[in-house]
Amino acid sequence: MSSGRVKLMNMLMRPNRSKLKGYQKQPPPKRWNIVRGDTVQIIDRKHPEFGKQGTVQVVIRDKMRVIVENVNLGPKRIKADPERGVKGETIMQERSIHYSNVNLVDPVTGFPTRVSYSHLEDGTKVRISKRSGAIIPKPDVWKSKMKGSIASEDSDTVKDEDVWAVTYEEKTSKWEDMLAALEEEEKKLVGDKADA
């Protein structure tokens, strides 16, 4: 057998790590220190863009990943559409990075730092840099809602009675009406046969 075939057979025969008894998926963090709009730096030494800083665009909590602006760019192919007159092209787009490979940037020193939490005298909870002890404020972008979400402070209803009013009446479909008519005809036919 060739060496390539041997390697392939060894890979296929290797047990799946996720099915082994002691293997567990990494649990999600108890507290998310990184939010949308924060400035972060890549701290993973093996990453090709180690040391690069950028602003967090998206936090994907269920996958424990973040997308940082102008960092970890990769090619994305856009298909051509001759009907619209769009040519196919390749663009560079940000890819996600695991949240453990990035750290918040200290606003005083400009270096990556770990974060602790503390309460101010007025009772607000704030993030504090472990490197310099400075307060890291949460960005204003984070407070605003995501695009596409609908949030209204004004209520459309004037009276409380209108909230409980029934505004939808369920209508029967034409098929149910036809079925009911057929059943009535069948009853009439059965009744006529019983009379005769």
N, C-alpha and C positions, 0 to 999 in steps of 0.2 A: 504494500500500500504506500501511496505517496504521503509526504509529511502533511500536505494540506488536508488530505482526507482524514488522517489520524487526528489532526487538530479539530476538525469539524465533528468527528465522532465523539471526541472527548467533551466538546461543548454541549452536544446533544445529550450525552449521558450524565452530565453534571446536574445535581438536584437543584430545583428552583429554590432560591433563598427565601422567598416569601412563604413557602410551604414548610420550611424547617421549623422545629418545635420552639426553639429559643428566639427566633427572629421576630422583632417587633418593629413596626413603622415608627418613625420619629414622631413624638406627640407634638401637637401645635403649641406655641408658646402661651403661657398664662396671660401675659400682658404684651400688647403690641406697642413697641416703642416707636416704630416707624409708621408715619401716616403720609397721605398724599400731600405733596408740596414741600416735604422736608428735603434738605440738602444732605446727601449721603456720599460716602466714599467706599470704593471696593477694597476690602481688606484681605481677600483670598489671594495669596501669593502665587498660586498656580494659574490664576486667571490672566489672560493676555492683556487686559486693561487694568491691571493692579495699580492702585493709587489714584485712579481717575475719579473726579467728583461730578455729581449731577443732581438734578432735582427729580424726586420720585413722581412719576405720572400716574401709576396705578399700583394698588396693593391687592394682590390676589391671595386672600387669606386662606381659602380652602386648599390651595396648593402650596402655601407658605412661600410665595415668590413675589418679587417686586419688579416693575419695569421702570428703569431710570433713563432720563432724557439724554440722548446722544452717547449712551454707553451700551456696549454689547450689541453693536449693530450687526445685522445679518441680511443677506440678500433675500428679497421676496419677489417672485415672478408675478407680473400682472398679465393676464391673458389678453390677446387682441380681440377686438370686436369690430369686424368690418362694417356691420350695419350702422353703428354709431360713428364710425370713422376713427376709432381709438386704436393706436398701435400698441403691440405688446412691448413691455419694457421690464427691466429689473430695477427695483428701488431698494435702498438700504433702510431697514426698519429695526427699531429696538426690540430685542428679545428679553425675556424675563431672566432674572437672577434669583437664586435662593436667598431668602432674607438673612441667613446666617453669614453670607459672604459680603454684606454691607454693614456699615456702622454710621450713625449720625455724625455730622461734622460739628465740632465745638465752635460756637460763634465767636469766641474770643481768640483761640489759638489757630483755628482753621484746620486742625488735625482731627482724625476720627476718634470718637470717645464712646465709652459705655454710658448708660443712663441710669440714674436713680430717681425716685419720686419723693416729693416732700409736699407739705401743705404750708401755704402762706398764712399770715396772721388773719386775713379775711376769710380763710377756709378753702380757697381755691387750690386744686391739685396741680402741681407743675412738674415738668421734667427738669432735672438738674444734671449737668455734665460732671462726670467723675474726674475728668482731667483738670478742669479749671474751677469747678464749683459754680459756674454761671448758669442762669436759667435759660433753657431752650424753649422759646415760645412755640406753640402750635401754629402753623401757617393759616392765613385767612382762607386760602384755597380749600383747606380741609373742612372748614366750617360751612362753606357753601355746598349745596346739594350737587349730586352728579348730574350731568347733562341728560335731559330727557325725563327727569323726574318731575312730577307735578305736585306742587305744594301751594296751598292757598290758605291765607290767614283769614280771609273773609268767608263767612258762611252764606250759602245760597238760600237757605231756608230762613224765613222771617218768623214763622210761628212754630212752636213745638209740636202742634197737632199735625203739621204737614209731614213731619218725620215719620209718623206712624200710619199715614194715609196709604191705602193700597193703590198703587199706580199701574200695576201690571195685572192683566187678566189673561189667564192661559186659554188659548183658543185650540180647539181640536183640529187636527189636520184633515185634509180632504179624504185621506185613506181611511181614517177612523170613521168619518161620516159615511163613506161608501160601505164599510164593513157593517156598521149599525143598520143601514138600509137593507143590506142583503140578509142580515139576521132576522129583521122584521118580516121580510118577504117569505123567508123559510118558515117562520112561525105561522104565518097565514096559510101557507100551503099545507103544513102539517095539520093545522086546525080544520081546514076544508076536507082533508082526507079522513079525519076522525069523525066529522059530521056525516059524511057520505056512507 
